[in-house]
């Protein structure tokens, strides 16, 4: 059981890391004109915008700069830390 929990923890960490990377690519695309209209831009929009859009409701832009992406990445990092703590707790229960 412990091995399964360790593997699930590793999978969860890798999935969150991958989503963080996808978010960074999505944010960097805003620097390229017309990048969101490309096929990759449309795919990333469908993957990232529901999550980032949640933060856009609560984090107002400062001038022309939106801080929602940074807040979304920080929140995802905190979620990842919570997942690690949760799995470590479960692993300790079964040791």
ROTORKE-222238 format. One record per residue: x, y, z of N, C-alpha, C in turn; chain; residue in three letters. Coordinates in Angstrom, 3 decimals. Each point is the difference from the previous one (the first is absolute). Last residue first. Example, Ala and Ser with C-alpha at 12.3 -4.5 7.8 and 13.67 -1.06 7.14 Angstrom:
BEGIN
r n_x: 12.850	n_y: -2.250	n_z: 7.080	ca_x: 0.820	ca_y: 1.190	ca_z: 0.060	c_x: -0.770	c_y: 1.090	c_z: 0.730	ch: A	aa: ser
r n_x: 0.290	n_y: -5.720	n_z: -0.070	ca_x: -0.890	ca_y: 1.190	ca_z: 0.000	c_x: 0.900	c_y: 1.200	c_z: 0.000	ch: A	aa: ala
This chain:
BEGIN
r n_x: 2.817	n_y: 3.081	n_z: 7.531	ca_x: 1.348	ca_y: -0.522	ca_z: 0.322	c_x: -0.050	c_y: -0.631	c_z: 1.382	ch: A	aa: unk
r n_x: -3.707	n_y: 2.338	n_z: -2.147	ca_x: 0.141	ca_y: -1.395	ca_z: -0.383	c_x: 1.371	c_y: -0.582	c_z: 0.296	ch: A	aa: unk
r n_x: -1.223	n_y: 4.604	n_z: 0.876	ca_x: -1.049	ca_y: -0.810	ca_z: 0.620	c_x: 0.220	c_y: -1.487	c_z: -0.247	ch: A	aa: unk
r n_x: 2.769	n_y: 3.268	n_z: -2.101	ca_x: 0.367	ca_y: -0.235	ca_z: 1.402	c_x: -1.051	c_y: -0.832	c_z: 0.738	ch: A	aa: unk
r n_x: -0.889	n_y: 1.342	n_z: -4.417	ca_x: 1.094	ca_y: -0.973	ca_z: -0.004	c_x: 0.400	c_y: -0.321	c_z: 1.442	ch: A	aa: unk
r n_x: -3.207	n_y: 3.376	n_z: -0.693	ca_x: -0.541	ca_y: -1.338	ca_z: -0.271	c_x: 1.075	c_y: -1.067	c_z: 0.052	ch: A	aa: unk
r n_x: 1.380	n_y: 4.468	n_z: 0.450	ca_x: -0.812	ca_y: -0.384	ca_z: 1.145	c_x: -0.566	c_y: -1.406	c_z: -0.193	ch: A	aa: unk
r n_x: 2.258	n_y: 1.928	n_z: -3.587	ca_x: 0.955	ca_y: -0.368	ca_z: 1.057	c_x: -0.734	c_y: -0.439	c_z: 1.262	ch: A	aa: unk
r n_x: -2.574	n_y: 1.678	n_z: -3.539	ca_x: 0.500	ca_y: -1.343	ca_z: -0.288	c_x: 1.022	c_y: -0.453	c_z: 1.038	ch: A	aa: unk
r n_x: -1.689	n_y: 4.385	n_z: 0.451	ca_x: -1.086	ca_y: -0.972	ca_z: 0.132	c_x: 0.496	c_y: -1.423	c_z: -0.235	ch: A	aa: unk
r n_x: 2.959	n_y: 3.612	n_z: -0.769	ca_x: -0.230	ca_y: -0.192	ca_z: 1.433	c_x: -1.076	c_y: -1.062	c_z: 0.228	ch: A	aa: unk
r n_x: 0.789	n_y: 1.243	n_z: -4.440	ca_x: 1.165	ca_y: -0.703	ca_z: 0.550	c_x: -0.197	c_y: -0.288	c_z: 1.481	ch: A	aa: unk
r n_x: -3.212	n_y: 2.627	n_z: -2.143	ca_x: -0.094	ca_y: -1.390	ca_z: -0.468	c_x: 1.154	c_y: -0.821	c_z: 0.565	ch: A	aa: unk
r n_x: 0.053	n_y: 4.618	n_z: 0.802	ca_x: -1.057	ca_y: -0.654	ca_z: 0.766	c_x: -0.162	c_y: -1.459	c_z: -0.379	ch: A	aa: unk
r n_x: 2.961	n_y: 2.659	n_z: -2.491	ca_x: 0.544	ca_y: -0.242	ca_z: 1.336	c_x: -1.030	c_y: -0.689	c_z: 0.890	ch: A	aa: unk
r n_x: -1.441	n_y: 1.338	n_z: -4.231	ca_x: 0.963	ca_y: -1.093	ca_z: -0.120	c_x: 0.611	c_y: -0.334	c_z: 1.361	ch: A	aa: unk
r n_x: -2.786	n_y: 3.719	n_z: -0.265	ca_x: -0.792	ca_y: -1.224	ca_z: -0.133	c_x: 0.929	c_y: -1.207	c_z: -0.084	ch: A	aa: unk
r n_x: 1.991	n_y: 4.193	n_z: -0.063	ca_x: -0.523	ca_y: -0.296	ca_z: 1.336	c_x: -0.841	c_y: -1.273	c_z: -0.006	ch: A	aa: unk
r n_x: 1.542	n_y: 1.566	n_z: -4.124	ca_x: 1.134	ca_y: -0.457	ca_z: 0.797	c_x: -0.438	c_y: -0.350	c_z: 1.426	ch: A	aa: unk
r n_x: -3.144	n_y: 1.937	n_z: -2.828	ca_x: 0.265	ca_y: -1.375	ca_z: -0.427	c_x: 1.189	c_y: -0.588	c_z: 0.759	ch: A	aa: unk
r n_x: -1.049	n_y: 4.528	n_z: 0.708	ca_x: -1.046	ca_y: -0.854	ca_z: 0.568	c_x: 0.231	c_y: -1.462	c_z: -0.372	ch: A	aa: unk
r n_x: 2.834	n_y: 3.191	n_z: -1.924	ca_x: 0.287	ca_y: -0.114	ca_z: 1.436	c_x: -1.028	c_y: -0.921	c_z: 0.658	ch: A	aa: unk
r n_x: -0.701	n_y: 1.027	n_z: -4.516	ca_x: 1.170	ca_y: -0.863	ca_z: 0.156	c_x: 0.357	c_y: -0.196	c_z: 1.480	ch: A	aa: unk
r n_x: -3.502	n_y: 2.980	n_z: -1.047	ca_x: -0.393	ca_y: -1.364	ca_z: -0.351	c_x: 1.168	c_y: -0.965	c_z: 0.168	ch: A	aa: unk
r n_x: 0.787	n_y: 4.593	n_z: 0.553	ca_x: -0.773	ca_y: -0.510	ca_z: 1.131	c_x: -0.420	c_y: -1.443	c_z: -0.263	ch: A	aa: unk
r n_x: 2.110	n_y: 2.218	n_z: -3.474	ca_x: 0.959	ca_y: -0.232	ca_z: 1.088	c_x: -0.713	c_y: -0.581	c_z: 1.208	ch: A	aa: unk
r n_x: -2.670	n_y: 1.263	n_z: -3.628	ca_x: 0.842	ca_y: -1.148	ca_z: -0.339	c_x: 0.999	c_y: -0.330	c_z: 1.096	ch: A	aa: unk
r n_x: -2.764	n_y: 3.878	n_z: 0.311	ca_x: -0.758	ca_y: -1.230	ca_z: 0.250	c_x: 0.838	c_y: -1.240	c_z: -0.305	ch: A	aa: unk
r n_x: 0.956	n_y: 4.862	n_z: -0.531	ca_x: 0.749	ca_y: -0.802	ca_z: 0.956	c_x: -0.687	c_y: -1.326	c_z: 0.299	ch: A	aa: unk
r n_x: 0.163	n_y: 3.808	n_z: -4.249	ca_x: -0.839	ca_y: -0.860	ca_z: 0.820	c_x: 0.885	c_y: -0.858	c_z: 0.896	ch: A	aa: unk
r n_x: 0.558	n_y: 4.961	n_z: -2.687	ca_x: 0.640	ca_y: -1.251	ca_z: 0.422	c_x: -0.943	c_y: -0.769	c_z: 0.916	ch: A	aa: unk
r n_x: -0.474	n_y: 4.530	n_z: -1.888	ca_x: -0.247	ca_y: -0.991	ca_z: -1.048	c_x: 0.562	c_y: -1.367	c_z: 0.362	ch: A	aa: unk
r n_x: -1.155	n_y: 3.103	n_z: 3.928	ca_x: 0.256	ca_y: 0.582	ca_z: -1.316	c_x: -0.386	c_y: -1.004	c_z: -1.069	ch: A	aa: unk
r n_x: -0.271	n_y: -2.497	n_z: 3.751	ca_x: 0.654	ca_y: 1.261	ca_z: 0.357	c_x: 0.443	c_y: 0.630	c_z: -1.314	ch: A	aa: unk
r n_x: -4.199	n_y: -3.695	n_z: 1.163	ca_x: 1.265	ca_y: 0.341	ca_z: -0.671	c_x: 0.541	c_y: 1.329	c_z: 0.523	ch: A	aa: unk
r n_x: -3.000	n_y: -3.356	n_z: 3.119	ca_x: -0.139	ca_y: 1.032	ca_z: -1.043	c_x: 1.351	c_y: 0.281	c_z: -0.665	ch: A	aa: unk
r n_x: -2.185	n_y: -4.383	n_z: 2.477	ca_x: 1.243	ca_y: 0.770	ca_z: -0.024	c_x: -0.100	c_y: 1.043	c_z: -1.111	ch: A	aa: unk
r n_x: -3.585	n_y: -3.106	n_z: 0.789	ca_x: 0.332	ca_y: 0.542	ca_z: 1.316	c_x: 1.243	c_y: 0.889	c_z: 0.021	ch: A	aa: unk
r n_x: -1.831	n_y: -2.327	n_z: -3.923	ca_x: -1.183	ca_y: 0.569	ca_z: 0.644	c_x: 0.375	c_y: 0.760	c_z: 1.268	ch: A	aa: unk
r n_x: 3.204	n_y: -2.535	n_z: -2.441	ca_x: -0.251	ca_y: 1.310	ca_z: -0.615	c_x: -1.222	c_y: 0.681	c_z: 0.600	ch: A	aa: unk
r n_x: 1.215	n_y: -4.466	n_z: 1.179	ca_x: 0.785	ca_y: 1.011	ca_z: 0.705	c_x: -0.201	c_y: 1.389	c_z: -0.590	ch: A	aa: unk
r n_x: -2.135	n_y: -3.684	n_z: -2.057	ca_x: -0.486	ca_y: 0.072	ca_z: 1.374	c_x: 0.726	c_y: 1.108	c_z: 0.761	ch: A	aa: unk
r n_x: 1.446	n_y: -1.135	n_z: -4.325	ca_x: -1.185	ca_y: 0.859	ca_z: 0.009	c_x: -0.600	c_y: 0.144	c_z: 1.381	ch: A	aa: unk
r n_x: 3.549	n_y: -3.046	n_z: -0.863	ca_x: 0.477	ca_y: 1.378	ca_z: 0.131	c_x: -1.181	c_y: 0.968	c_z: 0.055	ch: A	aa: unk
r n_x: -1.049	n_y: -4.560	n_z: -0.650	ca_x: 0.712	ca_y: 0.161	ca_z: 1.265	c_x: 0.422	c_y: 1.452	c_z: 0.210	ch: A	aa: unk
r n_x: -2.109	n_y: -1.181	n_z: -4.101	ca_x: -0.927	ca_y: -0.221	ca_z: 1.124	c_x: 0.663	c_y: 0.210	c_z: 1.360	ch: A	aa: unk
r n_x: 2.736	n_y: 0.368	n_z: -4.002	ca_x: -0.880	ca_y: 1.122	ca_z: 0.316	c_x: -1.026	c_y: -0.286	c_z: 1.093	ch: A	aa: unk
r n_x: 3.321	n_y: -3.241	n_z: -1.972	ca_x: 0.443	ca_y: 0.927	ca_z: 1.050	c_x: -1.039	c_y: 1.022	c_z: 0.433	ch: A	aa: unk
r n_x: -0.651	n_y: -3.443	n_z: -3.520	ca_x: 0.565	ca_y: -0.670	ca_z: 1.165	c_x: 0.207	c_y: 0.972	c_z: 1.162	ch: A	aa: unk
r n_x: -1.564	n_y: 1.530	n_z: -4.234	ca_x: -1.001	ca_y: -0.910	ca_z: 0.565	c_x: 0.497	c_y: -0.680	c_z: 1.272	ch: A	aa: unk
r n_x: 3.009	n_y: 2.764	n_z: -2.390	ca_x: -1.089	ca_y: 0.810	ca_z: 0.528	c_x: -1.054	c_y: -0.890	c_z: 0.673	ch: A	aa: unk
r n_x: 3.531	n_y: -2.019	n_z: -2.339	ca_x: 0.417	ca_y: 0.485	ca_z: 1.309	c_x: -1.079	c_y: 0.864	c_z: 0.649	ch: A	aa: unk
r n_x: -0.795	n_y: -1.480	n_z: -4.373	ca_x: 0.039	ca_y: -1.151	ca_z: 0.910	c_x: 0.380	c_y: 0.446	c_z: 1.405	ch: A	aa: unk
r n_x: 0.103	n_y: 3.232	n_z: -3.404	ca_x: -1.381	ca_y: -0.399	ca_z: 0.280	c_x: -0.051	c_y: -1.180	c_z: 0.978	ch: A	aa: unk
r n_x: 4.216	n_y: 1.446	n_z: -1.552	ca_x: -0.607	ca_y: 1.008	ca_z: 0.864	c_x: -1.430	c_y: -0.355	c_z: 0.376	ch: A	aa: unk
r n_x: 2.277	n_y: -2.657	n_z: -3.154	ca_x: 0.544	ca_y: -0.212	ca_z: 1.341	c_x: -0.624	c_y: 0.979	c_z: 0.996	ch: A	aa: unk
r n_x: -1.115	n_y: 0.610	n_z: -4.489	ca_x: -0.589	ca_y: -1.252	ca_z: 0.486	c_x: 0.487	c_y: -0.300	c_z: 1.421	ch: A	aa: unk
r n_x: -0.022	n_y: 5.132	n_z: -1.278	ca_x: 0.563	ca_y: -1.207	ca_z: -0.611	c_x: -0.689	c_y: -1.234	c_z: 0.586	ch: A	aa: unk
r n_x: -0.772	n_y: 4.533	n_z: 1.496	ca_x: -0.846	ca_y: -0.429	ca_z: -1.111	c_x: 0.554	c_y: -1.224	c_z: -0.724	ch: A	aa: unk
r n_x: 2.273	n_y: 2.236	n_z: 3.604	ca_x: -1.200	ca_y: -0.650	ca_z: 0.539	c_x: -0.939	c_y: -0.469	c_z: -1.108	ch: A	aa: unk
r n_x: 3.944	n_y: 2.474	n_z: -1.020	ca_x: 0.339	ca_y: -1.347	ca_z: 0.454	c_x: -1.222	c_y: -0.734	c_z: 0.527	ch: A	aa: unk
r n_x: 0.601	n_y: 4.702	n_z: -1.785	ca_x: -0.728	ca_y: -1.029	ca_z: -0.732	c_x: 0.264	c_y: -1.418	c_z: 0.467	ch: A	aa: unk
r n_x: 3.605	n_y: 3.442	n_z: 1.470	ca_x: -1.255	ca_y: 0.400	ca_z: -0.645	c_x: -0.621	c_y: -1.166	c_z: -0.786	ch: A	aa: unk
r n_x: 3.090	n_y: -0.356	n_z: 4.457	ca_x: 0.090	ca_y: -0.195	ca_z: -1.445	c_x: -1.328	c_y: 0.367	c_z: -0.655	ch: A	aa: unk
r n_x: 0.687	n_y: 0.027	n_z: 4.736	ca_x: 1.001	ca_y: 0.920	ca_z: -0.528	c_x: 0.112	c_y: -0.078	c_z: -1.519	ch: A	aa: unk
r n_x: -2.775	n_y: -2.906	n_z: 2.633	ca_x: -0.605	ca_y: 1.335	ca_z: -0.062	c_x: 0.984	c_y: 1.031	c_z: -0.536	ch: A	aa: unk
r n_x: 1.166	n_y: -4.575	n_z: 0.895	ca_x: -0.608	ca_y: 0.206	ca_z: -1.310	c_x: -0.634	c_y: 1.378	c_z: -0.116	ch: A	aa: unk
r n_x: 1.823	n_y: -1.651	n_z: 4.104	ca_x: 1.018	ca_y: 0.543	ca_z: -0.906	c_x: -0.560	c_y: 0.260	c_z: -1.396	ch: A	aa: unk
r n_x: -2.740	n_y: -2.099	n_z: 3.259	ca_x: 0.235	ca_y: 1.404	ca_z: 0.345	c_x: 1.022	c_y: 0.638	c_z: -0.933	ch: A	aa: unk
r n_x: -0.883	n_y: -4.611	n_z: -0.509	ca_x: -1.220	ca_y: 0.764	ca_z: -0.318	c_x: 0.214	c_y: 1.486	c_z: 0.285	ch: A	aa: unk
r n_x: 3.362	n_y: -2.984	n_z: 1.321	ca_x: -0.015	ca_y: 0.129	ca_z: -1.464	c_x: -1.198	c_y: 0.837	c_z: -0.434	ch: A	aa: unk
r n_x: 0.204	n_y: -1.041	n_z: 4.518	ca_x: 1.075	ca_y: 0.931	ca_z: -0.344	c_x: 0.052	c_y: 0.210	c_z: -1.515	ch: A	aa: unk
r n_x: -3.023	n_y: -3.229	n_z: 1.631	ca_x: -0.428	ca_y: 1.364	ca_z: 0.337	c_x: 1.060	c_y: 1.025	c_z: -0.376	ch: A	aa: unk
r n_x: 1.071	n_y: -4.540	n_z: -0.470	ca_x: -0.991	ca_y: 0.383	ca_z: -1.013	c_x: -0.486	c_y: 1.426	c_z: 0.261	ch: A	aa: unk
r n_x: 2.788	n_y: -1.874	n_z: 3.229	ca_x: 0.749	ca_y: 0.278	ca_z: -1.218	c_x: -0.931	c_y: 0.446	c_z: -1.126	ch: A	aa: unk
r n_x: -1.971	n_y: -1.432	n_z: 3.989	ca_x: 0.702	ca_y: 1.264	ca_z: 0.222	c_x: 0.791	c_y: 0.399	c_z: -1.241	ch: A	aa: unk
r n_x: -2.038	n_y: -4.188	n_z: -0.005	ca_x: -1.000	ca_y: 1.054	ca_z: -0.166	c_x: 0.625	c_y: 1.372	c_z: 0.243	ch: A	aa: unk
r n_x: 2.706	n_y: -3.759	n_z: 0.741	ca_x: -0.302	ca_y: 0.114	ca_z: -1.428	c_x: -1.008	c_y: 1.116	c_z: -0.240	ch: A	aa: unk
r n_x: 0.994	n_y: -1.089	n_z: 4.463	ca_x: 1.159	ca_y: 0.628	ca_z: -0.649	c_x: -0.263	c_y: 0.216	c_z: -1.491	ch: A	aa: unk
r n_x: -3.196	n_y: -2.422	n_z: 2.374	ca_x: -0.066	ca_y: 1.420	ca_z: 0.364	c_x: 1.177	c_y: 0.753	c_z: -0.615	ch: A	aa: unk
r n_x: -0.052	n_y: -4.631	n_z: -0.593	ca_x: -1.127	ca_y: 0.605	ca_z: -0.712	c_x: -0.108	c_y: 1.492	c_z: 0.307	ch: A	aa: unk
r n_x: 3.237	n_y: -2.551	n_z: 2.337	ca_x: 0.357	ca_y: 0.157	ca_z: -1.419	c_x: -1.118	c_y: 0.651	c_z: -0.801	ch: A	aa: unk
r n_x: -0.817	n_y: -1.050	n_z: 4.531	ca_x: 1.015	ca_y: 1.050	ca_z: -0.088	c_x: 0.370	c_y: 0.260	c_z: -1.456	ch: A	aa: unk
r n_x: -2.887	n_y: -3.587	n_z: 0.887	ca_x: -0.674	ca_y: 1.272	ca_z: 0.257	c_x: 0.977	c_y: 1.163	c_z: -0.128	ch: A	aa: unk
r n_x: 1.767	n_y: -4.352	n_z: -0.296	ca_x: -0.822	ca_y: 0.316	ca_z: -1.173	c_x: -0.688	c_y: 1.346	c_z: 0.164	ch: A	aa: unk
r n_x: 2.427	n_y: -1.670	n_z: 3.661	ca_x: 0.895	ca_y: 0.383	ca_z: -1.092	c_x: -0.763	c_y: 0.383	c_z: -1.256	ch: A	aa: unk
r n_x: -2.458	n_y: -1.721	n_z: 3.621	ca_x: 0.553	ca_y: 1.309	ca_z: 0.354	c_x: 0.909	c_y: 0.502	c_z: -1.117	ch: A	aa: unk
r n_x: -1.637	n_y: -4.337	n_z: -0.404	ca_x: -1.061	ca_y: 0.977	ca_z: -0.241	c_x: 0.474	c_y: 1.410	c_z: 0.324	ch: A	aa: unk
r n_x: 2.915	n_y: -3.541	n_z: 0.993	ca_x: -0.114	ca_y: 0.180	ca_z: -1.450	c_x: -1.094	c_y: 1.006	c_z: -0.354	ch: A	aa: unk
r n_x: 0.528	n_y: -1.174	n_z: 4.494	ca_x: 1.197	ca_y: 0.719	ca_z: -0.441	c_x: -0.067	c_y: 0.257	c_z: -1.501	ch: A	aa: unk
r n_x: -3.379	n_y: -2.627	n_z: 1.892	ca_x: -0.133	ca_y: 1.401	ca_z: 0.411	c_x: 1.198	c_y: 0.833	c_z: -0.444	ch: A	aa: unk
r n_x: 0.153	n_y: -4.644	n_z: -0.747	ca_x: -1.036	ca_y: 0.597	ca_z: -0.847	c_x: -0.160	c_y: 1.477	c_z: 0.335	ch: A	aa: unk
r n_x: 2.867	n_y: -2.544	n_z: 2.702	ca_x: 0.577	ca_y: 0.208	ca_z: -1.334	c_x: -0.997	c_y: 0.654	c_z: -0.950	ch: A	aa: unk
r n_x: -1.457	n_y: -1.280	n_z: 4.306	ca_x: 0.888	ca_y: 1.164	ca_z: 0.070	c_x: 0.598	c_y: 0.297	c_z: -1.364	ch: A	aa: unk
r n_x: -2.639	n_y: -3.869	n_z: 0.555	ca_x: -0.819	ca_y: 1.199	ca_z: 0.000	c_x: 0.857	c_y: 1.256	c_z: 0.000	ch: A	aa: unk
